[in-house]
Amino acid sequence: MSRGKQVDPAPAVVVLGGGIAGLCAARELTAAGRRVTVLEASATFGGSVAGHELAGLTLDAGAESFSTRSDTVPALARELGLGALVRTPNPTGAWLYLPGQDGRGQAFPLPASGLLGIPADVRDPGLTALIGRAATVRAGLDRALPLGGLLNQEQLSLGAVVRARMGAEVLKRLVAPVVGGVLSADPDDLDVDAAVPGLRAMMRRHRSLGAAVGAMRAAAPAGTAVAGLEGGMHQLTSALTQRLERDGAALHPSEAARNLARTPEGWSITTSSRTLTADAVVVATDGPTAVDLLASTVPRIQEDRPAVVPAVALVSLVVDVPQLDAAPRGTGVLVARNVADVRAKALTHATAKWPWLAAAAGPGNHVLRLSFGRGADGDDTARLPDDELQSIALHDASVLLGVDISPSDVVDWDVVRWTNALPHATLGHRDRVARIRAAAANERGLEITGAWLAGTGLVSVIDNARDRGAALARRLLAGR
Ligand SMILES: Cc1cc2nc3c(=O)[nH]c(=O)nc-3n(C[C@H](O)[C@H](O)[C@H](O)COP(=O)(O)OP(=O)(O)OC[C@H]3O[C@@H](n4cnc5c(N)ncnc54)[C@H](O)[C@@H]3O)c2cc1C
C-alpha cells in the first residue's frame, strides 16, 4: 500500500475578540481555508451587535441600524441569507431637545435632509425655528464662501468644518446634540475623515458643506442615511457565528485572552484555562485591551493607547401607552448638553422608527430606549444603579415625548451597560492608525482590527475587518 503524501494542515489562526470585527475577519479566513479559533471574553458573541429579550421581544441591545453610505452591511446580510430583511426606518425623522430661555429644554423637529445634524439645505423652514434667522443666513454663506485652505489642513475636526462653513449656531444647536447622542462625542474632538468618511472629497467636488452632505444623502441607495434589519441587527452576528461553526471554526465564549507572546514558530495565547499556539493572530478586541495584549510584542503602540471613553448605559422600556401610537417625537429625540430637566442624551422610539417592531409589539405597546452617559461635565448618570436609572428614564421619556409614562405602564425593562464600546476617532486619528499599522507590519502573522482603529460604526468596522482578514489569508497562503 502506498503511503499518501502528508499534507500540512492549513495554518491555524486565533482571533481574539468575537465582536463583529473578529467574526468578519474569521469569516474571511475560514473562507480561504484557514483553521480558525475565536476567543471571546463574554458569554456571547457579537460584542456591540447583540440582542436582549424584553416582554417576549428580541431587541437590539447595541447597534440597531447601519449607514447606507455603502453596500457593506446589505452585502454581508445577503451572504448570510438575511438580505431580504433590510428595511428603511419610518421617514418621520427625529427631534432635538435644546435648552430654552429658562434652561429647560424645548423640542424641535430635526431637519430631515442632513447628515449627523449638518443641514443639506438651509432653506428648510425647520432650520430657522431651530437656530434663528441671523444664524440661518450665516449658514447659507456656506454655498457662497470659497473653501480657502480649510480642507488642506492635515488635522481637521468635524466641529471646525461645521463652524467655518455654517457658523457656531449650527454646530451648537444641531451637530453637537446629534453627535453627542449618536457617538457620545464632541464634534470638536472628532476627526472629520473618521466621523463622516468621504466628506472632504465631496466638499472639494461640490465646493460647499451643505451640497456635499446633500450629494452624500442622495447617493445612498435607500435615500435615507440609515437602514436596519427586520428582526434586529443582532441577527447579523448570530448568523455569522452559525456560518463560522458550519465552516469548521472553533468558537469559544467566556474565554478571554490574557496574554499574547511570540514563539519561534508563531504565537502563543494564554487564557484563564489554557495556552494555545497559532501561526497567526487577529487582535479584534477593544483598543485598550488590544494595546495591553500587544505590550510585549509591539511595545511602540503603547504611545498611541486610545483614550478611555465614557461608559454608556441603555435603559430599554417596553410600555403600554396608546398615546404614543401617534409618535409624538417621530423616531426619537437627541438631547443637547445643558438642558436642566433631562439627563438622557438620546431617546429612540424604536416602535415608531421600525414598523416591523411596532407590529411585533402589538397595539398600544411601545419600545423606548434611552441612553445615558456623556462622560463630560462630571456626568456619571451611566454609573447609577439599575433602579435609579429606570426612574430617571421614565421621567426623561415623559418629558421628551410630552406624554406621562408612569411605573404602572411599564411591561418590562432592563439596563445594558457598555464600556469602551464607542471609541472616539479624535483629531490625528489617521496618523495614529498609520503609526500602529507600521509598528504591527513588522510582526509576521499579526493583524489588528476593530472600531478603535477602523472608526465607530458597522460600515467602517466590517470593511476593515474583512480587508484585514483577507489580507492575512493571502499572506498565509504565500507563506509570509
Ligand atoms: C450602544 C451602541 C449602539 C450602537 N449603535 C450603532 C448603530 O446603530 N449603527 C452602527 O453602525 N454602529 C453602532 N454602534 C457601533 C458599532 O456597534 C461598533 O462600532 C461595532 O459593533 C464595533 O465592533 P468591534 O468588533 O470592533 O468591537 P466590539 O463589538 O466591542 O467587540 C469586541 C469584542 O472583544 C471582546 N473582548 C474584549 N477583550 C477580550 C479579550 N481579552 N479576549 C477575548 N475577547 C475580548 C469583547 O467582549 C467584545 O465582544 C453602536 C455601539 C454601541 C455600543
The ligand as a Gaussian input file, in Angstrom:
#p B3LYP/6-31G(d) Opt

LIG

0 1
 C      -24.920000      51.031000      22.359000
 C      -24.319000      51.049000      20.985000
 C      -25.109000      51.377000      19.901000
 C      -24.555000      51.404000      18.624000
 N      -25.354000      51.687000      17.561000
 C      -24.841000      51.628000      16.312000
 C      -25.691000      51.751000      15.183000
 O      -26.919000      51.879000      15.320000
 N      -25.125000      51.683000      13.947000
 C      -23.773000      51.476000      13.770000
 O      -23.303000      51.410000      12.623000
 N      -22.956000      51.319000      14.826000
 C      -23.465000      51.375000      16.081000
 N      -22.650000      51.186000      17.158000
 C      -21.221000      50.968000      16.913000
 C      -20.931000      49.555000      16.415000
 O      -21.796000      48.652000      17.028000
 C      -19.480000      49.226000      16.748000
 O      -18.616000      50.186000      16.130000
 C      -19.047000      47.831000      16.304000
 O      -20.023000      46.861000      16.610000
 C      -17.722000      47.501000      16.979000
 O      -17.351000      46.181000      16.687000
 P      -15.963000      45.575000      17.221000
 O      -15.977000      44.156000      16.881000
 O      -14.841000      46.429000      16.747000
 O      -15.990000      45.814000      18.787000
 P      -16.898000      45.112000      19.947000
 O      -18.277000      44.948000      19.469000
 O      -16.636000      45.960000      21.129000
 O      -16.234000      43.687000      20.076000
 C      -15.026000      43.467000      20.758000
 C      -15.152000      42.120000      21.436000
 O      -13.916000      41.782000      22.030000
 C      -14.197000      41.104000      23.232000
 N      -13.004000      41.129000      24.083000
 C      -12.508000      42.164000      24.821000
 N      -11.404000      41.775000      25.459000
 C      -11.178000      40.493000      25.117000
 C      -10.163000      39.549000      25.442000
 N       -9.156000      39.863000      26.270000
 N      -10.241000      38.310000      24.901000
 C      -11.253000      37.955000      24.074000
 N      -12.241000      38.825000      23.736000
 C      -12.190000      40.065000      24.244000
 C      -15.378000      41.858000      23.797000
 O      -16.061000      41.093000      24.772000
 C      -16.196000      42.108000      22.543000
 O      -17.127000      41.086000      22.295000
 C      -23.176000      51.129000      18.444000
 C      -22.386000      50.790000      19.551000
 C      -22.945000      50.747000      20.805000
 C      -22.101000      50.367000      21.976000

